[in-house]
Amino acid sequence: MKLLVLTGDGIGPEIMAPTVAALKVLDGKFGLGLDLEDRDIGFAALDSGDSALPGSVIEAARASDGVILGPVDTFSYPPAEDGGVNPSGGLRKALDLYANMRPSRSRPGVPSMVAGMDLVVARENTEGFYADRNMFQGSGEFMPSEDIALSVRKISRAGSARIARAALDLAGRRRKKVTVVHKANVLKMTDGLFLSVAREVAADYPGVEVEDIIVDAMTAHLIRRGADFDVVLTSNMYGDILSDQAAELSGGLGLGPSINASDTHAVAQAAHGAAPDIAGRGIANPTALMLSVAMLLDWLGARHERDEFTEASRRFDAAVDAVLADSACHTTDLGGKATTREFGDAVLAAIETGERA
């Protein structure tokens, strides 16, 4: 099984090292047969070439069974025409990664603002207001004059249907409830289409409860009763915002994993950014990337009917939980003093012993 490792910018090297080390231990324990290939993206690629996302990396991603993507500091890149291509958006578009699944769960030992939260935001990943991926050619954001800036939002029936099906499939394996988040009271055509397609698809899942909530109300509901939600189905920008909110409520963005998937490809990617303000200090929390890789292992197990990958995913997730349950292992973002390496070593030990929180 070939996995492409893209370390990224900022804290990327610091959190990727313990994550890959844990993956290698899991490979040995469960006989996964992993073949890891490293490629440069981001500033490392810009320093040696002309693009933050070289075409050779895209081809390597297409040829791989899965990708592990480190954080990228796109805000600091040069303009896209000068090579500052967003590796995250570029891979999502090139591989048609339409489903961004972002879990948020309250974990033992981690202070959280919502007790009992255990939800997944199922975010449509290829349309919406994201200007780098909603047009066949050119950008969806443009300025007809120096005083006017416009943005085009794309919502399609096909795009809405496939993310709805992914969300409903997931809910069927969880607590059998989907909450569709929208703004159809104002955006009657675009959000109206998204909502109506979600309802049409839901008719094929009679065992799943489906409700819908307007997006501004949803931000309040997450705070007041976040434990009530199971799978939250929504469009690109709403999903980006709500998943960050849910991660923060469950303990912080450093705990926020995600997987970006199509029917044939998947990319593990932490929900947080490159954190250049703490890069190089050895204090970054690798939890989100580790849990993202656990999600990737689970996806590979389901896709290829490989039970050993599913078991490795469970062991990885349980090991991270066990370490988070011990406040002595908490990194600075969780109020502790542990270094990235110390946290990673503790996870390796928990994987070896099969420890659970």
N, C-alpha and C positions, 0 to 999 in steps of 0.2 A: 504494500500500500504506500503510494508516494505522496508525501506532504511537502508543500512548498512553504518555507519559512521566510517571512519578510519582516525584518526587525523594526524598521521605521525610525522615527525621529525622537528627540527629547529623551524621555525615560524608557523608550523602546528597548535599548540594549539591556537595561537593568532588569526589566520585568520579563523579557523574553528568555534570559539565561536560566532562571529557576524554573520557568514553565517548560522549556525544552528538556531540562534535566529531569523533571518529574515525568515527562512524556517518555523519556528513554527508560526510566525505571519501570513504568507501566508496560512498555514494549517487551521488556525482559520477563516480567512476571506473567503476562497474559499471552505471550507469543503472537504479538500483533503483526510482526514482519514489516515494520515501518522503514521507509527509505526517506530520509530528510534531506532536502535540498535548500540551500540558502541563496537568496538573491538580494541585491541592493535596490531600495526604493527611496523616495524622499530626498533629503539633502545629500545622502551618500551617493545616490544615483546622479543627482545634479552635478556633484563635484567631479564625477568621472565620465559624464556624458551630457546629453542635451535634454533630458526629460526626467521628471521625478517618478514617472511610471514608464519605463522603456517598453517598447513593443515586445522585446524578448521575454520580459517578465509576464506580460499578458499571455503569450504563447505557452510559457511554462505553467502558468495557472490553469490554462485550458487542458494541459496534458497531465495535470496532477489529480489525485483523488480528493484532495482537500488543501486548503490554504490557511496558514496562521498569519494574520496581519497585525503587526504592531501599530502603535499610535502614530499619527502623522501630524505635523505642524503646518497645515496648509495655509493658515493665516499669514505665515511668514514667507511663503513661497513667492517667487517672482510671478508675473502674469502668465497665464496658461500659454500664450503665444511665445513666451520665452522659456518654456519648459516646465512651468510650475503647475503641472497637471495634478489634480487631486487623486492620489492612488486609490483611496477608498471609493470615491464616486466612479472612477474609471473602471475599477474591477467590477463594481456592481452593474455598470452598464455593459461592459464587454462580456460578462458571464451571465447576464440577465438574472441577477440575484434579486428576485422580486419579493422575497419574504425575509424581513428582518425581525427575528424573534428575540425579544429582550425580557428575560425574567427578572423579577424583583421579589425577594423573599426575606422576611425577617429571620435572622439566624441566631441561635443560642450564643450568648456572650457578646453580641454586638448591640450597642445602644441604638435603638430605632425609634422613630416618631409614631409608627403605626404597628402595634402588636398584631401578630398573626397574619401579616401580609404574605401572600403567595400567589402572585399573578404573573401573566406573560402578556406583554404588549406585542401584538402581531401587526407590524408596521409595513404597509406597502412601500416598496423600496425603489421604484423605478419611474415614478410619475410625480404628480403634485407640483409644488412650487420650486422644485430643485432644478435650477436653470441649466445645470451641466448634464441632465439626463432626460429631459422631457421633450427634446426636439430631435428630429432626424438629422438636421444640419443646422449649425449655428447654436446660439444660446437663447434660452427662454427669457433672459433678462436683457433689456436694451434701453438706450436713451435716444429718443428721436430729436431731442435738443438738450442743451446743457442744463436746462432747468426742469426737465421731465424725465423720470425714470419709470419704466414699465416692466412688469413681469407677467409671463403667460403661465397659467396653471393647466396642466393636462390631467384629466381623469377619464379613463377609458372603461368600457364595459368589460373587456377581456382582462385588463389589469385588476379591476375591482373583483371580478369573479375568482381569479386564481388566489388572491390573498384571502378572500373570504373562505374559500374551500380549505386553505391551509389552516386558518384559524379554527374552523369548525372541526376539522380532523383532529387538531390538537386538543380542543375542548372535549372531544369524545374520549380521549385517553386520560383526561384530568377530571374536573368536577362538573363537566357538562353544562357550562354556562358561557355565553359570549355576550359582551357588551360592545355594541357598535357606537363609536364616537364620531360626531359629525357637526356641521354647522348648516344643515339643510334649511333652517329657518331663514337664513340670509343668502347663502350660496345655493340657491334653489336648483341650478342646473348641475354644477359639478358635485357638490356634496349630496344633492338630491339623487344623482345617478349612483354614486357610491352606496348610499343607503338602500336604494331600491334593489340594486344588484345583490347586496348582502342579504336582503330579505328573500330574494328569489332563490339564492343558493341555500339558505337556511331551510327552505322547504324540503330539501333532500335529507335533512338531519332532524327528524322528529324527536329524537331523544335528547337534543340539546336545547336548553332554554336560551332565547335570544331577546335582548332588550336593547334600546338605544338611548343615548344621553348626548346632549349638546356639549360641545367641547369646553366652553367656559364653565359650565356647571360641573363637568367631570373633574376639573382641577380642584374644586372644593370637595367633591365626593371622595377623591383619593385621600385627602387629608382627614376627613371626618370618618370615613368607613372603608378604608382601603382594603381591609380583610374580606370584604364582601365580594370582591371581583376575582374572576378566574382568568379568562382570556379577553383581552381588550383589543378589538379590531378597529383599525383606523388608517387614515391616509398618511402620506409621508411626513409632512411637517408636524401635524398633530402628534404622530407617533414618536417623533424625535423629541419633542418637548415633554410629552407625558411620561415617556420612559425615563428621562432624566429626573423628572419629579419623583416618580415611583422609586428609582434607585436611591435618591437622597432620603426619602422617607424611610426606606428600609435599612439605612445605615451609611449611605454615601456612594458617590459615583465610583469610588475605588472598588466597590463590590459589584458593579454593573456589567454582567456579561452579555454577549449577544452572538448570534450566528446569522449570517446572510446566506440565503440558500435559493437555488433554483431547483428544478427537477433533477438536475444532473451534477451541479457543482455546489460547494459550500465553503464559506470563508468564516473562520473564527476571528472575532474582533471585539476587544473591550469597548464599552460604550463611551469611555472617557477619552480625553485628548492626550497630547504629548507632554503636557506639564513642563514646559521648558524652565520654569522658575525653580524647580527642584531637581532638574536633570543633573546627573553626575554626583549626587549627594548620597546615593545608596539608601534612600528612605522611602522610595515609591512602593506602593502596595501592589503586589502582582496578582491579587485575588481575581480581579475581573478578567484578566487574560487567561488565568488558569481555568476558571469556570467556563470561559468561552471555548477553550480547547476540550474540556469535558463534554460540552454540547456537541462539538464537532465529532468526537468519538462516538457519541450516541447516534448522531445522524449517519455516520458511516456504518455503524452496526445495523441500523434499520435498512439503509439502502442496499447493503451487500449481504444482508441476512447473516451477519457475523456476530454471534452472541458474545464472543470474547471482547469485542469493542464495546458492547453495551455494558459488560461487567467492568471493564477498565474505566469507563465513564463514571459509573457509580462509585468505584473505589476512589477516583480522583475527587469527585464532588464531596464524598464523605470525609476524605482526608483534609480538604480545605475547611470544611465545617468543624472538624475536630480541633484544628489549629485556631480558628477564629473563636472557638469557645473558651480558649485560654487567653485571658487578657495580657499575660506576660509576653505573648507573641504578637500583640497588636502593633501595627506600624503607626507613624505619627498622625495620619489622617483619622485614625480611630482612637486617638488620645494616648497611644502607647509609645514605647521607645525602641521597639525592635527594628532592625534594618531589613532591607529587602532580602539580603542573603540569609539572615536568621529566620525570617518567615519561610523562605523557600526550603531551608534545611529541615525545618519542623514539618513541612508538608511531605518532604521525601520520607522522613521517619514514619509519619502517619500512614503513608502508602505502604511501606514495608510491613507494618504491624496490622494493617487493616483496621485501624482505629476509627471509631465513629463518635460523633459528638453526643 
